[in-house]
Amino acid sequence: MKKIAVASGKGGTGKTTVSLNLYRRFSMDGEDVVLYDCDVEEPNDALFFPEKIMIEKKPVNQLIPVIDSEKCQFCRKCVTYCEFNAIVIIPSVKLAQVNSDLCHSCGACSVACPSDAITEKPESIGQITKYNIGYGQGLLEGRLKIGSSMQTMLIKELKNEFPEQGSLLIYDAPPGTSCPVVETVADADYVILVTEPTPFGLHDLKLTVELLDELEKPYGVVINKSGLGNHETHKFLSEKEIEILGEIPFSREYAAEYAAGNLFENVPEEFETVYQQITGKVGHHLAEL
């Protein structure tokens, strides 16, 4: 089983467009491919499959410590062991509280407590939904509960949902270079970076390249909206000897089809050629791993 992550430093560069079209192309080529929407704060892959069928929906919980003030000795050992500053203990007023927004459910406080005053209760952080979408082996979507900050935990749970069949997994990553992105690409065999030839696109591309170099991940770049902006992105990629997997031309008409949710209808031939090129190059890299 091989895993591809499609990422971008800047939001709006087109990584969902690339993810969905690669999913479609690999499916057409006979691959048992599964799509994961890991942009759990704003998942939108399912919007492009109006005839999708929901197979399963399940909640995702994290365990939050509950401190029994009657048993608590207010020794503050739990505070010492908590790496995320999620626990407040004030002995003078016998206050013992847990900030669930900061808690990462590591369980260290429960182990450290000498008086067994800490138990754990489940608290919802979101849900995972499985869809049959008519292509490949389907879509798995993570959706974060409004107000929750546990993106990384939900992405980890989402990626643990393995399909019954599937030789290729595609992760549609969240934008940026923070912890949710790191979690998404952590076990990827190959990463596709999507950028655009603009100053903002180049700035965030450099940050993502730095991240992937640190993680020692193999990667290539897809330039979306090619022909727009300047040539500084090409210059940077040439200097760094980073492979360009393909260039998707800027097209107002194609953008309008995307906005209408018609990503797979009336795809121009030049776009199909580019997606075939990207699929071929990525498949070649995966075969070498």
TAZI-V515730 format. One record per pair of residues at least 4 apart in sequence whose ideal C-beta (glycine too) atoms are under 7 Angstrom apart, sorted by sequence separation. I is the first residue (numbers start at 1). GAP is how many residues later the second one is. D is the distance in whole Angstrom. If there is no record, write none. Layout:
# TAZI-V515730
((I & GAP & D) (I & GAP & D))
This chain:
# TAZI-V515730
((14 & 4 & 6) (15 & 4 & 6) (16 & 4 & 6) (17 & 4 & 6) (18 & 4 & 6) (19 & 4 & 6) (20 & 4 & 6) (21 & 4 & 6) (22 & 4 & 6) (23 & 4 & 6) (24 & 4 & 6) (25 & 4 & 6) (27 & 4 & 6) (39 & 4 & 6) (68 & 4 & 6) (76 & 4 & 6) (77 & 4 & 6) (78 & 4 & 6) (82 & 4 & 5) (99 & 4 & 7) (107 & 4 & 6) (108 & 4 & 6) (109 & 4 & 6) (113 & 4 & 5) (144 & 4 & 5) (150 & 4 & 6) (151 & 4 & 6) (152 & 4 & 6) (153 & 4 & 7) (154 & 4 & 6) (155 & 4 & 6) (156 & 4 & 7) (177 & 4 & 6) (179 & 4 & 6) (180 & 4 & 6) (181 & 4 & 6) (182 & 4 & 6) (197 & 4 & 6) (198 & 4 & 7) (199 & 4 & 6) (200 & 4 & 7) (201 & 4 & 6) (202 & 4 & 7) (204 & 4 & 6) (205 & 4 & 6) (206 & 4 & 6) (207 & 4 & 7) (208 & 4 & 6) (209 & 4 & 6) (210 & 4 & 6) (211 & 4 & 6) (231 & 4 & 6) (232 & 4 & 6) (233 & 4 & 6) (234 & 4 & 6) (235 & 4 & 6) (236 & 4 & 6) (251 & 4 & 6) (252 & 4 & 6) (253 & 4 & 7) (254 & 4 & 6) (255 & 4 & 6) (256 & 4 & 6) (262 & 4 & 7) (267 & 4 & 5) (269 & 4 & 6) (270 & 4 & 7) (271 & 4 & 6) (272 & 4 & 6) (273 & 4 & 6) (274 & 4 & 6) (275 & 4 & 6) (276 & 4 & 6) (277 & 4 & 6) (278 & 4 & 6) (279 & 4 & 6) (280 & 4 & 6) (281 & 4 & 7) (282 & 4 & 6) (283 & 4 & 6) (284 & 4 & 7) (8 & 5 & 4) (26 & 5 & 4) (67 & 5 & 6) (82 & 5 & 5) (90 & 5 & 4) (98 & 5 & 6) (113 & 5 & 5) (133 & 5 & 6) (176 & 5 & 6) (196 & 5 & 4) (212 & 5 & 5) (237 & 5 & 5) (257 & 5 & 4) (258 & 5 & 6) (267 & 5 & 6) (27 & 6 & 5) (37 & 6 & 4) (46 & 6 & 6) (89 & 6 & 7) (132 & 6 & 5) (133 & 6 & 5) (174 & 6 & 5) (185 & 6 & 5) (195 & 6 & 5) (257 & 6 & 7) (8 & 7 & 5) (26 & 7 & 4) (88 & 7 & 7) (89 & 7 & 5) (131 & 7 & 6) (144 & 7 & 6) (174 & 7 & 6) (212 & 7 & 5) (237 & 7 & 6) (7 & 8 & 6) (37 & 8 & 4) (79 & 8 & 5) (110 & 8 & 5) (130 & 8 & 6) (131 & 8 & 4) (173 & 8 & 6) (257 & 8 & 7) (6 & 9 & 5) (78 & 9 & 5) (88 & 9 & 5) (109 & 9 & 6) (257 & 9 & 6) (23 & 10 & 6) (35 & 10 & 6) (79 & 10 & 5) (110 & 10 & 7) (130 & 10 & 5) (131 & 10 & 7) (144 & 10 & 6) (174 & 10 & 7) (195 & 10 & 4) (223 & 10 & 6) (78 & 11 & 7) (87 & 11 & 6) (173 & 11 & 4) (6 & 12 & 5) (23 & 12 & 5) (86 & 12 & 6) (128 & 12 & 6) (129 & 12 & 5) (142 & 12 & 5) (173 & 12 & 7) (193 & 12 & 7) (6 & 13 & 4) (76 & 13 & 5) (86 & 13 & 5) (142 & 13 & 6) (171 & 13 & 5) (128 & 14 & 6) (129 & 14 & 7) (254 & 14 & 7) (74 & 15 & 6) (193 & 15 & 6) (19 & 16 & 7) (86 & 16 & 4) (126 & 16 & 6) (127 & 16 & 5) (142 & 16 & 4) (221 & 16 & 6) (74 & 17 & 4) (85 & 17 & 6) (86 & 17 & 4) (126 & 17 & 5) (171 & 17 & 6) (254 & 17 & 7) (84 & 18 & 5) (126 & 18 & 4) (140 & 18 & 6) (84 & 19 & 7) (125 & 19 & 7) (126 & 19 & 5) (74 & 20 & 6) (84 & 20 & 5) (125 & 20 & 6) (124 & 21 & 6) (140 & 21 & 5) (191 & 21 & 6) (221 & 21 & 6) (223 & 21 & 6) (226 & 21 & 4) (249 & 21 & 6) (74 & 22 & 7) (87 & 22 & 6) (126 & 22 & 6) (221 & 22 & 7) (226 & 22 & 6) (227 & 22 & 6) (228 & 22 & 4) (100 & 23 & 6) (125 & 23 & 5) (220 & 23 & 4) (221 & 23 & 6) (222 & 23 & 5) (226 & 23 & 5) (227 & 23 & 5) (248 & 23 & 7) (72 & 24 & 5) (221 & 24 & 6) (222 & 24 & 5) (223 & 24 & 5) (224 & 24 & 5) (226 & 24 & 6) (20 & 25 & 6) (69 & 25 & 6) (125 & 25 & 4) (138 & 25 & 7) (155 & 25 & 6) (220 & 25 & 4) (225 & 25 & 4) (82 & 26 & 6) (137 & 26 & 5) (191 & 26 & 5) (193 & 26 & 6) (195 & 26 & 6) (197 & 26 & 6) (222 & 26 & 7) (248 & 26 & 5) (69 & 27 & 5) (81 & 27 & 4) (82 & 27 & 6) (152 & 27 & 5) (156 & 27 & 6) (192 & 27 & 7) (247 & 27 & 7) (16 & 28 & 6) (20 & 28 & 6) (81 & 28 & 6) (125 & 28 & 6) (126 & 28 & 5) (137 & 28 & 5) (152 & 28 & 5) (155 & 28 & 5) (190 & 28 & 5) (191 & 28 & 4) (192 & 28 & 6) (193 & 28 & 5) (194 & 28 & 5) (195 & 28 & 6) (196 & 28 & 5) (197 & 28 & 7) (205 & 28 & 7) (246 & 28 & 5) (16 & 29 & 6) (67 & 29 & 4) (125 & 29 & 6) (128 & 29 & 7) (137 & 29 & 5) (151 & 29 & 4) (155 & 29 & 6) (188 & 29 & 7) (190 & 29 & 7) (196 & 29 & 5) (197 & 29 & 7) (128 & 30 & 6) (177 & 30 & 5) (185 & 30 & 7) (192 & 30 & 6) (194 & 30 & 6) (202 & 30 & 6) (67 & 31 & 6) (78 & 31 & 4) (81 & 31 & 4) (152 & 31 & 5) (177 & 31 & 6) (197 & 31 & 6) (198 & 31 & 4) (202 & 31 & 5) (209 & 31 & 7) (246 & 31 & 5) (185 & 32 & 6) (196 & 32 & 7) (197 & 32 & 4) (201 & 32 & 7) (246 & 32 & 4) (65 & 33 & 5) (128 & 33 & 6) (196 & 33 & 7) (197 & 33 & 6) (209 & 33 & 7) (245 & 33 & 5) (64 & 34 & 6) (78 & 34 & 5) (177 & 34 & 5) (202 & 34 & 6) (77 & 35 & 5) (78 & 35 & 6) (64 & 36 & 5) (77 & 36 & 7) (197 & 36 & 4) (245 & 36 & 5) (77 & 37 & 7) (245 & 37 & 7) (65 & 38 & 7) (195 & 38 & 6) (64 & 39 & 6) (75 & 39 & 7) (78 & 40 & 7) (64 & 41 & 7) (73 & 41 & 7) (63 & 42 & 5) (73 & 42 & 5) (62 & 43 & 5) (72 & 43 & 7) (65 & 44 & 5) (71 & 44 & 5) (65 & 45 & 6) (71 & 45 & 7) (72 & 45 & 4) (71 & 46 & 4) (101 & 48 & 6) (68 & 49 & 5) (67 & 50 & 6) (67 & 51 & 6) (66 & 52 & 7) (65 & 53 & 5) (66 & 53 & 5) (192 & 53 & 7) (66 & 54 & 7) (65 & 55 & 6) (66 & 55 & 5) (64 & 56 & 7) (222 & 56 & 6) (63 & 57 & 4) (64 & 57 & 6) (63 & 59 & 6) (64 & 59 & 5) (61 & 61 & 4) (62 & 61 & 6) (220 & 61 & 7) (61 & 62 & 6) (61 & 63 & 6) (62 & 63 & 5) (61 & 64 & 7) (59 & 65 & 6) (60 & 65 & 6) (60 & 66 & 5) (60 & 67 & 6) (218 & 67 & 7) (59 & 68 & 5) (60 & 68 & 6) (58 & 69 & 7) (57 & 70 & 6) (58 & 70 & 6) (57 & 72 & 5) (56 & 74 & 5) (54 & 75 & 6) (55 & 75 & 4) (55 & 76 & 6) (54 & 77 & 6) (55 & 77 & 6) (53 & 78 & 7) (52 & 79 & 4) (53 & 79 & 4) (52 & 80 & 7) (52 & 81 & 5) (49 & 82 & 7) (51 & 83 & 6) (49 & 84 & 4) (46 & 85 & 6) (49 & 85 & 7) (40 & 86 & 6) (62 & 88 & 6) (192 & 90 & 7) (62 & 91 & 6) (190 & 92 & 6) (46 & 93 & 6) (45 & 94 & 6) (60 & 94 & 6) (46 & 95 & 6) (190 & 95 & 5) (45 & 96 & 7) (190 & 96 & 6) (60 & 97 & 5) (189 & 97 & 6) (43 & 98 & 5) (43 & 99 & 7) (43 & 100 & 5) (189 & 100 & 5) (34 & 102 & 7) (37 & 102 & 7) (40 & 102 & 4) (33 & 103 & 4) (34 & 103 & 5) (40 & 103 & 6) (41 & 103 & 5) (32 & 104 & 7) (33 & 104 & 6) (34 & 104 & 6) (35 & 104 & 5) (36 & 104 & 5) (37 & 104 & 4) (38 & 104 & 6) (40 & 104 & 4) (32 & 105 & 5) (37 & 105 & 7) (34 & 106 & 7) (27 & 108 & 4) (27 & 109 & 4) (41 & 110 & 6) (24 & 111 & 6) (40 & 111 & 5) (23 & 112 & 7) (23 & 113 & 6) (40 & 114 & 5) (40 & 115 & 6) (38 & 117 & 5) (38 & 120 & 6) (36 & 122 & 6) (36 & 123 & 7) (45 & 127 & 6) (34 & 129 & 5) (34 & 132 & 4) (32 & 133 & 5) (33 & 133 & 7) (36 & 133 & 6) (38 & 133 & 5) (39 & 133 & 6) (41 & 133 & 7) (32 & 134 & 5) (36 & 134 & 7) (38 & 134 & 6) (39 & 134 & 7) (32 & 135 & 5) (33 & 135 & 4) (34 & 135 & 5) (35 & 135 & 5) (36 & 135 & 5) (37 & 135 & 5) (38 & 135 & 5) (39 & 135 & 4) (31 & 136 & 6) (32 & 136 & 7) (36 & 136 & 7) (38 & 136 & 6) (31 & 137 & 5) (33 & 137 & 6) (35 & 137 & 7) (26 & 142 & 6) (38 & 146 & 5) (23 & 147 & 5) (22 & 148 & 6) (19 & 151 & 6) (19 & 153 & 4) (16 & 156 & 6) (15 & 157 & 7) (15 & 158 & 7) (6 & 164 & 7) (11 & 164 & 4) (1 & 165 & 7) (6 & 165 & 7) (10 & 165 & 6) (1 & 166 & 6) (2 & 166 & 5) (3 & 166 & 5) (4 & 166 & 5) (5 & 166 & 4) (6 & 166 & 6) (7 & 166 & 4) (9 & 166 & 7) (4 & 167 & 7) (6 & 167 & 6) (8 & 167 & 6) (9 & 167 & 7) (1 & 168 & 7) (3 & 168 & 7) (5 & 168 & 5) (9 & 168 & 6) (7 & 174 & 6) (18 & 174 & 7) (18 & 176 & 5) (7 & 178 & 6) (5 & 179 & 6) (15 & 179 & 4) (5 & 180 & 4) (14 & 180 & 5) (13 & 181 & 5) (13 & 182 & 6) (5 & 183 & 4) (13 & 183 & 5) (3 & 184 & 6) (4 & 184 & 6) (7 & 184 & 6) (3 & 185 & 5) (4 & 185 & 7) (8 & 185 & 6) (3 & 186 & 5) (4 & 186 & 5) (5 & 186 & 5) (6 & 186 & 5) (7 & 186 & 6) (8 & 186 & 4) (2 & 187 & 5) (8 & 187 & 6) (4 & 188 & 6) (6 & 188 & 6) (13 & 188 & 6) (10 & 190 & 6) (10 & 191 & 5) (10 & 194 & 4) (9 & 195 & 3) (9 & 196 & 6) (9 & 198 & 5) (9 & 199 & 4) (8 & 200 & 7) (7 & 201 & 6) (18 & 204 & 6) (17 & 207 & 7) (14 & 210 & 4) (13 & 211 & 6) (48 & 213 & 6) (47 & 214 & 6) (48 & 215 & 5) (14 & 234 & 7) (24 & 240 & 6) (17 & 241 & 6) (20 & 243 & 6) (17 & 246 & 7) (25 & 250 & 5) (29 & 250 & 7) (25 & 251 & 6) (22 & 253 & 7) (26 & 253 & 6) (21 & 254 & 5) (25 & 254 & 4) (22 & 256 & 7) (22 & 257 & 6) (4 & 278 & 6) (2 & 284 & 5))
